[in-house]
Amino acid sequence: MRVLLVVPRLPGTGFTGDRVRAELHLEALAGLGARVTIVGGVPPNRPVAAVAGTEEVRGVPVRVSALPLHLVRAAFRGWPLQTALFDGDWKRALDGTGPFDLVVLLLARLHPRLQPLLPKAPLVVDYVDALSEAARQNAERDPALWRRLYWRAEQARLARAEREAARGARLLLATTPADAAALPEGTEAIAIGARIGPPPPRERAPVVVFSGRMGYRPNAVAAEFLLREIWPRVRERVPRAELVVGGADAPSSLRRRAAATPGARLLSPVSDMRALLVSARVAAVPVDMGTGTPNKVYEALEAGCAVVATPAAASRAVLDGVAAPVRTASGPEAFAREVVELLTDAKGAEELGEAGRRFVVAHADRGEIALSLGRLLRRAAEEA
């Protein structure tokens, strides 16, 4: 079976969730013995590197200097403005490919730009997350007024792109049941999951971790809120506690906030995220915006951390109809209280961490998820 995988950004060029999702597809396709051509964006002036699990890699240089022109074109055509972030010479990259038994396209915001260029083959659209629903949340909850106004306008464009991508597609995918419910009818949920590592240590110091790519706006907002509103309350009650905020692409404002916060430090990037997580007793997830798989929750649970999350974040950590064993809290005082209780009750934190580890092993093993995804992709090709 020959498969074309089209992604916004090639794996190995950064730390975004769509790159992780692309890696999951490659693992699933490898299990089918598929011959894969991958086409995706790359930073300008960066050589196109080999991608494991592919037969051919074609990069599309995405130039920031051309962004104003791409924004004008997207606005004129009614495309999501985010389309401009990935504009480039996709036609050249896609010319001469094929024939294929299956085309897999990640992210609906690419569809308006690429639909006329895709080769004739059964199409799988992986939305990853419900971008229009994320836009709706951002329009209500982002602290910056100009961002709320932007997302209010962008929401309709994203919803239209999601609907149009569904037309004629053989299979529609998303990462959570909540996202699937917000997307066109028939979208199936299949998670990203987490790699299962060796059993983590049981005894841990009073360390709290917040993890995730800090260049992602919901993470940056949550980290700022944690440092400003939650952590001083925790530190007042547990003076020896330490907070580590870890993730790639941290903005300078967040770096300054962490440097000025007693008992806190920021690591960006993080060379070994699992090593950081297994050193922590508690993972704090005060994320109140965003959609898609909460990778930070599954990674923390796999590492044996006790997790405290907002109800919004916890609601996305549901697999096979089973909710992840996390504590939930809303508001800085309630959130700090839950974190303090776990920091001062090492046995209770250990038991919650062990329950989380069992949940991930049973429901979120990425190897098992890749096998399930492979079956869906094979079905999509064979039914055609």
C-alpha positions in Angstrom: 0.0 0.0 0.0 1.3 3.4 -1.0 0.3 6.3 1.3 0.7 10.1 1.0 0.9 11.8 4.4 0.5 15.6 4.3 1.3 17.5 7.4 1.7 21.2 8.4 5.2 20.6 9.7 7.5 17.7 9.2 8.4 15.6 12.3 11.7 16.6 13.9 11.3 20.3 13.2 9.8 21.3 16.5 7.6 20.2 19.4 4.0 20.8 18.4 1.2 18.3 18.8 0.6 17.9 15.1 4.2 16.6 14.7 3.5 14.0 17.4 0.3 13.1 15.6 2.3 12.7 12.4 4.7 10.3 14.1 1.7 8.2 15.3 0.4 7.9 11.8 3.9 6.8 10.6 4.0 4.2 13.3 0.6 2.9 12.3 1.5 2.8 8.6 4.7 1.0 9.4 2.7 -1.7 11.1 0.8 -2.1 7.8 4.0 -2.3 5.8 2.9 0.8 3.8 5.3 2.8 1.6 4.9 6.4 2.8 5.7 9.7 1.1 5.4 12.6 3.5 5.0 16.2 2.5 5.2 19.0 5.1 6.4 22.4 6.0 10.0 23.2 7.1 11.6 26.3 8.4 13.3 28.4 5.7 16.9 27.6 4.9 16.7 24.3 6.8 17.7 21.1 4.9 15.0 18.5 4.6 16.1 15.6 6.9 15.1 12.0 6.7 12.0 11.0 8.6 11.8 7.5 10.1 9.1 5.3 8.5 9.0 7.1 5.2 10.1 6.2 1.7 10.3 9.8 0.5 10.3 13.2 2.2 9.3 16.4 0.5 9.7 19.7 2.4 7.8 22.9 1.7 9.8 26.0 2.9 7.5 28.3 4.8 8.8 31.9 4.7 7.7 34.4 7.3 8.7 37.3 5.0 5.8 36.3 2.7 3.3 36.1 5.6 1.5 39.5 4.8 0.8 38.4 1.2 -0.5 35.0 2.4 -2.7 36.7 5.0 -4.3 38.9 2.3 -4.9 35.8 0.1 -6.4 33.8 2.9 -8.7 36.7 3.9 -9.8 37.3 0.3 -10.7 33.6 -0.2 -12.4 33.1 3.1 -9.8 30.6 4.3 -8.8 30.5 8.0 -6.1 33.1 8.5 -4.0 30.4 10.1 -3.6 29.0 6.6 -1.1 31.7 5.9 1.3 30.3 8.5 1.8 27.2 6.3 1.7 28.7 2.8 4.5 27.8 0.5 5.1 26.0 -2.8 2.9 23.0 -2.0 2.2 22.5 -5.7 5.8 21.8 -6.5 6.1 19.4 -3.5 3.0 17.5 -4.5 3.7 17.3 -8.3 4.9 14.0 -9.5 3.8 12.0 -6.4 1.6 9.0 -6.6 -0.3 7.0 -7.5 -1.5 6.4 -3.9 -3.9 4.0 -2.3 -4.6 6.5 0.5 -4.0 10.2 1.2 -3.9 11.3 4.9 -4.2 15.1 5.6 -3.5 16.5 9.0 -5.4 19.6 10.2 -8.4 21.0 8.4 -6.9 24.4 8.1 -4.6 23.0 5.4 -7.5 21.7 3.3 -8.7 24.9 1.6 -5.1 25.5 0.3 -4.3 21.9 -0.7 -7.5 20.3 -1.7 -7.1 21.1 -5.5 -3.5 19.8 -5.4 -4.1 16.4 -3.7 -3.8 13.3 -5.9 -6.9 11.2 -6.6 -7.1 8.6 -3.8 -9.3 7.9 -0.8 -8.9 10.8 1.7 -8.4 10.6 5.4 -8.8 13.9 7.3 -7.2 14.0 10.8 -8.5 17.1 12.4 -6.3 16.3 15.4 -8.4 18.7 17.5 -11.5 20.8 16.9 -9.9 24.1 15.9 -13.2 26.0 15.6 -14.1 24.9 19.2 -10.7 26.0 20.4 -11.3 29.4 18.7 -14.6 29.7 20.4 -13.0 29.1 23.8 -10.2 31.5 23.1 -12.7 34.2 22.0 -14.3 33.9 25.5 -11.3 33.3 27.8 -8.1 34.7 26.4 -6.9 37.6 28.6 -5.9 39.8 25.7 -8.8 41.7 24.0 -7.3 41.8 20.6 -6.8 38.0 20.7 -10.4 37.5 21.7 -11.5 39.6 18.7 -9.3 37.7 16.3 -10.6 34.3 17.5 -14.2 35.5 17.2 -13.6 36.3 13.5 -11.5 33.2 12.9 -14.0 30.7 14.4 -16.4 30.9 11.5 -13.6 30.4 8.9 -12.3 27.4 10.8 -15.7 25.8 11.1 -16.3 26.2 7.4 -12.9 24.6 6.7 -13.8 21.7 8.9 -17.1 21.1 7.1 -15.5 21.4 3.7 -12.7 18.9 4.6 -15.3 16.3 5.5 -16.9 16.3 2.1 -15.8 13.3 0.2 -13.4 12.1 2.9 -13.3 8.4 3.5 -12.4 8.7 7.2 -12.5 11.6 9.7 -10.4 11.5 12.9 -9.9 13.5 16.0 -7.9 12.9 19.2 -10.7 13.0 21.9 -14.4 12.2 22.1 -15.1 15.9 23.0 -13.3 17.0 19.8 -15.1 14.5 17.7 -18.5 15.7 19.0 -17.6 19.3 18.0 -16.6 18.2 14.4 -18.6 17.0 11.4 -20.7 13.9 12.0 -18.9 10.6 11.7 -15.6 11.8 13.1 -13.9 9.0 15.1 -11.8 9.7 18.2 -8.5 8.0 18.6 -6.0 9.4 21.1 -2.3 10.1 20.8 -1.5 8.4 24.1 1.9 8.1 25.7 5.0 6.0 25.5 5.2 3.5 28.4 8.5 3.7 30.1 10.0 1.7 33.0 8.3 1.8 36.4 8.9 5.3 37.8 10.2 5.9 41.4 7.7 6.0 44.2 9.3 8.3 46.7 9.5 11.9 45.5 10.5 15.3 46.8 7.8 18.1 47.1 8.3 19.2 43.4 5.5 20.5 41.2 5.8 20.4 37.4 3.9 22.2 34.7 4.9 20.9 31.2 4.1 21.7 27.6 5.2 23.7 24.7 5.2 27.3 26.0 4.8 28.8 22.5 1.3 27.4 22.5 -0.9 30.2 23.8 -3.2 28.1 26.2 0.0 26.7 27.9 1.6 30.2 28.2 -1.5 31.6 29.7 -1.8 28.7 32.2 1.8 28.9 33.2 1.5 32.6 33.8 -1.6 32.0 35.9 0.1 29.3 37.9 3.2 31.4 38.6 1.2 34.6 39.5 -1.9 33.3 41.3 -1.5 29.7 42.4 2.1 29.2 43.3 2.5 32.0 45.9 -0.4 30.3 47.8 1.3 26.9 47.6 4.7 28.3 48.6 3.2 30.1 51.6 1.9 26.8 53.0 4.8 24.5 51.8 7.9 26.7 52.0 10.3 24.0 50.8 8.2 23.2 47.7 9.7 23.7 44.2 7.9 24.5 41.0 9.4 23.7 37.6 7.8 25.0 34.4 9.2 23.1 31.5 8.6 23.2 27.8 9.9 24.5 24.5 9.6 28.0 23.0 9.0 29.9 26.3 8.3 33.7 25.6 10.5 36.2 27.3 7.6 37.5 29.4 7.2 34.0 30.9 10.9 33.7 31.5 10.8 37.0 33.5 7.8 35.9 35.5 9.5 32.6 36.5 12.8 34.3 37.4 10.9 36.7 39.7 8.9 34.0 41.4 10.4 32.5 44.6 10.7 28.7 44.5 10.1 28.5 40.8 12.3 27.9 37.7 11.7 27.6 34.0 13.4 25.1 31.7 13.0 25.8 28.0 13.6 23.6 26.1 13.6 20.4 28.2 16.1 17.8 27.1 14.3 14.8 28.8 10.7 15.5 29.7 10.1 12.1 31.3 13.2 12.5 33.6 11.7 15.8 34.7 8.3 14.3 35.4 9.5 11.3 37.3 11.2 13.7 39.7 8.0 15.5 40.6 5.3 14.5 43.1 2.6 16.7 41.5 1.8 17.8 38.0 -0.2 21.0 37.8 -2.5 21.5 34.8 -4.4 24.8 35.2 -5.2 24.9 31.5 -8.6 26.4 30.7 -8.3 26.8 26.9 -7.6 24.5 24.0 -8.8 21.3 22.5 -7.3 18.0 21.5 -5.4 15.3 23.5 -4.0 16.6 26.8 -0.6 15.1 26.2 0.8 16.7 29.3 -1.8 14.8 31.4 -1.0 11.4 29.9 2.8 12.0 30.1 2.5 13.0 33.8 0.3 10.0 34.6 2.7 7.6 32.9 5.5 9.1 34.9 3.6 8.4 38.2 2.8 12.0 39.0 -0.3 12.9 41.0 -2.2 15.3 38.7 -4.3 18.4 39.6 -6.1 19.8 36.6 -8.9 22.2 35.8 -12.3 20.6 34.9 -11.7 21.7 31.3 -8.4 19.9 31.0 -9.7 16.8 32.9 -12.7 16.5 30.6 -10.4 15.8 27.7 -8.5 13.0 29.5 -11.1 10.4 28.9 -10.3 7.1 27.0 -12.5 4.1 26.4 -15.2 5.9 28.4 -13.0 6.0 31.4 -11.9 9.3 33.0 -8.3 9.6 34.0 -7.7 9.6 37.8 -6.9 13.2 38.4 -8.0 15.8 41.0 -9.9 18.8 39.7 -10.1 22.3 40.9 -11.3 25.7 39.7 -9.9 29.0 40.8 -6.5 29.8 42.3 -7.4 29.1 46.0 -9.0 25.7 45.3 -6.3 24.7 42.9 -3.5 25.6 45.4 -5.4 23.7 48.2 -5.3 20.5 46.1 -1.7 20.9 45.3 -0.8 21.5 48.9 -2.7 18.5 50.1 -0.7 16.2 47.7 2.6 17.8 48.6 2.0 17.3 52.3 0.6 13.7 51.9 3.3 11.8 50.2 1.4 8.5 50.6 -1.8 9.9 49.0 0.2 11.4 46.2 1.9 8.1 45.6 -1.4 6.2 45.4 -2.9 8.7 43.0 0.2 8.5 40.9 0.1 4.7 40.8 -3.6 4.8 39.8 -2.7 7.2 36.9 0.1 5.0 35.7 -2.3 2.0 35.6 -4.8 4.1 33.6 -2.2 5.0 31.0 -1.0 1.4 30.7 -4.5 0.2 30.3 -5.9 2.9 28.0 -3.2 5.2 26.6 -0.3 3.0 25.4 0.8 4.6 22.2 1.9 1.3 20.7 -1.6 -0.1 21.1 -3.2 3.1 19.8 -1.0 2.9 16.7 -2.3 -0.6 16.0 -5.9 0.7 16.3 -5.1 3.6 14.0 -3.6 1.2 11.5 -6.7 -0.8 11.4 -8.8 2.3 10.6 -6.4 3.4 7.9 -6.4 -0.1 6.3 -10.2 -0.1 6.4 -10.4 3.3 4.7 -8.1 2.1 1.9 -9.8 -1.3 1.4 -13.4 0.1 1.4 -12.5 2.4 -1.4 
